[in-house]
């Protein structure tokens, strides 16, 4: 088994494009590659999933316990396990670094490969590497990949400096190449589900990494001896009568879902049925809907044009179908979205209007205190705040004064700086993204709520034809 953390000295060093390329190059060599992403992120995992052919898993020491991180890693491990960090190696919320990339490396015993944006650097690269080694001697910085090089002479100078002053091997040197850039948006890279060219882009990245990174050296330094103890998740089977069906919006507008949460739904007896808000004109026959995040503002004209789907969802909510929506899903369920001077009609189940802004309204981790009006039944009783994350450039405006909310916001912004989780009938829509980890057991609670509603309305067909 092999395992490695791809990190960097700072954000925007190119570690995501390098990680995508490594997954593609290793897969092309015939290796089974399992990608992981540190922290709360949807977009990078989409690219890593496409490059590796395996669903990327998120590891987050703020939302998850150390044991949950270890368990998630071990249960999903494959032949080669690549963890992409976020921000810089030692960056994190806590002063003691307990939720940093370095902390994750320590918990999972990961050797670290630093991706260094070397533009304009020569001799100064040595104290940078030495400083990162000295800051925490327990962290094994096993190699560096030089990125954005200005040519062969620049590469030669950097290699000479690193060999002379450090004991860290250079395992890759990537020349600056506009073809390796992936278009960025305010959340980072453009999601791969939006682009028909994403497969071609992954192929280009894989070929560039294959030719400029010593994959054999990477495999050597990432070798990890293990007892090969199987920690595979148990498989639970359900009868058709026990099963519930959840429609999940999966298309170019919506694609922000954690693989572990979808797996948990299936393990608890849910059949996941994808639907397309842009092209489908009818909802599938389901018991509930989950509409995750995405960029509905980018596709607002197409979403507006598909009035049949908008009406289907509106009628389903009015009839009492359980619906959970996060961020982009909340935006879609509003009356309208104002973006770049244009107004587009949306589903209209939430009596408020979305306005896009130039700067983020809410970003980062959130702590939520559950309100007594919350729809879902408790499966765990705790006074601890619910941890999640948000990142939105939009605001939900003109809600009625008597609106009901599921959460009080203790950290973050939510809908209005004080509340999050708008409630209407059996709909819960929030700006916060949740993961069913760390005491936040939203998946089993949502499943139980769906079962309760289904049991109490057995004669009701939620399909809105």
N, C-alpha and C positions, 0 to 999 in steps of 0.2 A: 504494500500500500504506500502511496505517496501523498503528502500533504504540504501545502505551502500557503503563506499569506503574501499577496501582492499588495504592497503599501507604497507610500510616497512620503516625501518631506513636507509636502503641502498639497492642498486641493488644486485640481486642474493641471496635474503633472503628466497626465496621459495614462494613468493606471487602468482606467476602464477600457480604453482601446487596446492596450497591451493585454489585459485579461481576456477580452473577447478574442483577440488574435491567438493567444496561447491556447484557449479552449478549442478553437477551430483547427489550429496546427496539430495539437496533440490528438484530437479526434481523427484528423486525416491520416495520422500515423497508425491508427487502429486502437488507440487507447480509449478506455471508458472513462470519461471525464465528468465529475460531479462538481458543478459550481456552487459557491455560497457567496452571499453578499453581507458584509457587516453593516448593521444599522438599518434604519427605516428607509426603504427604497423600493420602488416598483420598476423604474425604467431600466436601470442597469441589469436587473435580473432578467428582463425580457430579452435583452441582447445576449446575455450569457446563456440563457436557455436555448436560444436559437443556435448559438455557436456550438454548444455541447451536445444538444439533443436530449438533455435531461433537465427537468424542472429545477431551477435555481432556488435555493433555500436561504432565508434571511436569518442571521445570527445577531442578536442585539442584547448587550449586557445591561441596557437600561430597562428594556421591556421584559427581559427574560432572566431567570435565575441562572447561575453558572451551570447547575445540573441540567436545566432545560437546554442550554446551549450545547453542552456535551452530548446529551441524548439526541438532539436534532442532528448534530454532526455525525454521530456514530450510526444512527439509524438510516441515514441517507448516503453514507460513504460508499465510494466506488473504488476503482483501481487508482485513479489520480484525482485528488481532491484539491481544488483551487478555491481559495477564499480571497475575494477582492475587498480590500479595506475601503473606508470612507475618510475623506479629508486626509490629514497627515497621520503618521504612525503614532504619535503621542497625543493627538488631539482628542478631546472628549469633554463632556459636561463637568465631570468631577475633578476637583483640584488634585486628588490623589491618583488620577488616571484610571480609576476602577472600571470605567466603561469605554476606555480608549481601544484603539486597534492593538496596541502593545499588550493590553490586558487580555484581549481575545487570543493573541498569540501565546500568551502564558497559559491560559486555561486549556487550550487545545494542543499545546506543545508544537506550535507551528514555526518552522524556520521562516524568516522574512526576506523577501526580495524587494528592495527599494527601487521604485521607478523614479529617476531623477530627470527633471526637465533641465537639460544642460545648456540651454541657449545662453550665450554670453559668458559661460563659465570656463575657466581653465584650472589654475592652481587652487582656486577657492573651493573646488569640489572636495579636496582632502579634509579640511577642517569640518566640512558639513558631515561627511561620513563618520569621521572620528567622533564628532560630537554626538551623533545619534547612537553610536556604540557605547560611549562613556555614560550617557544619560541613564541608561538602565542596562548594566552588564548582563542581566539575566536574559535579555532578548537576543536571540541569535540572528543577527543580520548576516545572512548566508550568501548574499550576492546583490549586485546592482544591475539594473538595466538602464542604460543611458538613452535618453529620448530627445528628439528634436535637435539632432546634431547638424552642424553647419557644413559637413563634408568630411572627407577622409583625413585631412590634416587636423581638423578639430578633434576627431575621434582619437587619433594617434596621441595627441597631446594629453587628453584626458586619461587614456589608458596608462600612459607613462607616469602621470602624477599619482594615480590610484595605486599602481604597483609599487611605486617608490615609498609612499607614505602610509599605506594601509595594508591590511591582510585580507581585504574583501575582494573576491573575484568579480570581474565584469563578465556577466553571462549574456549580455546583449547590448548592441549599439544600433539604435534606430535613427536613420537619417530623416530630417524634416521632409514631409511629403504630404501635400494637400489632399491626396487621395485617401489618406488614412483618417481624415477628419470626419466626424459624424456631426450633423447639424445639431446645435444646442438650442434648448428652449429654457424657460425660467425654472424648470425642475431639474435641469441637467441635459442629458442627451435626449434627442427626439425619440419617442417610443418606437420600437421596431414594428409594432402592429400597425403603425400608420403608413409605413413605407413599403411599396412593392419592390424596392431596390435593396431591402435589408439583407436578403440572402446573398446578393452580389457583394454588398459591402462587407459582410462577414467573411466571404471568400477572399476578398482583397486583403483584409486584415490578417487572415490566416497565412496567406502566402508571404506577406511582408515579415511576419514574425518568424516563419519557418526559415527565411533566408538571412535574418539578422539577429536571431537569438539562438544560443547554443542549447537546444532542447535536451540533448544528452546530459549536459551539465546540470540543467534544471532538474531533470529526473534523478540525477545522482544526489543532489543536495536536499531533495524533498523526500528521500526514502525514509520510511518510518516503520520500525519493527512493531508488529502487533500480534496479539494472540488469536486474531481472526475470530473473536467471539461474536456470534450473530446477535444483533440487537434489532432485528426486523420487527416492524409493528405487527401485532396480531391482526388477523383478518376476521371480521365479524360478518356473518351473513344474516339477511333479513328476508322475511316473506314479503310478498307483494302487498299484503294487507298492512304490514308494519311500515313499509316504505313511505316516504313523502317525496314529493318532487319539487325541486327548487329551480326556478328559471334564473340563469345568471347572464347578464348582459355582457357579451364578448364580441367586440367589433373594433373598428378604428377609433371610435369615440370613447369607449370604455374598456379598460384592460388591466386596471390596478387591483390585483388580488394576490394574497399570500397563498402559495401552494399548500402550506401546512394547514391553513384554515379550510381550504376546499377539501383537502384530504380528511380533515376532522368531520366535516359535514357528511362525507361519504361513509366514514366509519360509524357514524351515529344513525345511519339508515336513510340518508338522503340520496336521491338520484339527481345528479346535476345535469340540467338541460340548458345548453347555451341558446341564446337568441340574439338577433341582430337588430339594434334599434334603428339602423340606417336603411336596411333593406327588407326586413320582414314586415309583413302587414298584419300579422296576427301573433298573439302570444301563444306559446305552446301550452298544452294542458298541464298546469302546475298548481301546486298548493301555496306557493310563495315566490317572491322575487328578491334577488340580491343585485343591486346596481352599484357597482364599485366606482372608483375614481377614474379619471381620464382627463381629456381636454374637450368637453362638449362645446366650448366656445369656438374652437377651431372648426367644428363640424356643425355649427348651429344652423346654418342654412339647410343642410341635408336633414338634420333632425327635425327642423320645422316642416320641411317638405313632406316627410313621412307622417302625415296627420293620422293615418289609420293606426299606426303603432302608438302614437301619443294618446289617441282616444282609447285604445285597448287598455293601456296602463292606467289612465284616469278612471275608467269604469271599474277596473279591478280593485283599485284603492277605495273607491266609493262603495263597492260591494263588501269591503272588509277583508280583502286579501292581505295577509302579513307581508310587509315590504320593508326591507332594510336598504338604505342608501347612504353612501359615504361620498362626501365632497362633490366630485363630478356628478354622481348620481343625484345628490341634493339639488344641484344646479339644474339638471334635466327636469326634475319634478316641479320646479318653480313655474311661475306664470310666463316669464320671459327672461331672455339674456340680452343685455346691452353690451356690445363688443365692437370696438373700432367704429363707433358712431352709428351702428345699425342695431335695430331691435328685432329679435327673433322670438316667436312664440314657442313655448315649451309645453310640457304636459299639463300644468296648471293645478296639480293636486295640492301644492304648497302655495298659500295665498301671499306670496311675496315675489319680489323681482331681483334678479341677479344683475349686478353691475361690476364690470371688470375694471381693475385699476392698474396703474403703471408699476406700483410697488406692492410687495406682499402684505396682505392684511393679517394673516396668521402663518407662522412658520415655526417648525421645531417640535419638540416634545410637548405634550399636554398632560395635565393631571385633572381628572374629572371626578366630581362628587355626585354620586347617583341621587336623583330626586325621587320622592315617593311616587311620582306619576309615571315612572318608567313602566313600559309595557311588559317586559319579559320577566318571567318568574325567576326567583333566585335559586341557583343550585349551590352557591357558596355564600355564606354570610360573612362579610368582612367590613370593617370601618375604613380600610385603606383606600386611598384614591385609586381610580382606574387610570392606568397609564396608556397613552396612545401618542399619535403624532398628527400634525396638520401642516399643510403647505398650500395656501390658496391666495390668489391675487383677486379674488372676487369677494363681494359682500352680498348678503341677503337682506334686502331692504323692504320696508312697507309692510312688515308682518303685523297682524292685528295685535292690539295691546294684551288681549286675553290669551295669547298663544301658550300652549303647553310645551314643556321641555323635559327631557329625560335627565339632563346633567346641569350642575353648577360648575363653572370653569374656575379651577383653583390656579392653574398655570396654563397660559395660552390665550387664545382669543375666542375660538368657537364661532357662534353665529353673531353675537352682539357684544362680546367682551365679558359677558357674565354667564351666558347660557349656551348650551349646545344640545343637539338631539331633538329637533322639532318633532312633535307628536301630533298625528291626526288619524283618528280611527285606529287602524292597525299598522300604520306607517310610522317608522322611526328613521329620521334623516339627519345626519350630522356632518359637520366639516371634519371631525376627528376620524382618523383611521384607527381601527382597533386590531389587535392580534389576540388570538385565544391562547395566551400564555401569561405567566407571571401573575396569576390570580385573576386575570381578566378572562372569564370563561364565557365570552359572548356567543360562541358557536353553539354549545349545548343549550344555552338559555334561549337562543333564537329557535333552535330545533324544537325545544319543548313548547315554546309559544305557538309555533306552527301546528304542532300536534293538538294543543288545546283548542285552537281555533277550528281546526279540521274536525275534531270530535264534536264540538258544539254546533257546527254547521254542516253536518254530513250530507245534507240534501242540497247544499249550495254548490253550484258549478261556477267557479270564479272566472272561467274563460269568458271573455267579454264579447262573444260574437252575437 
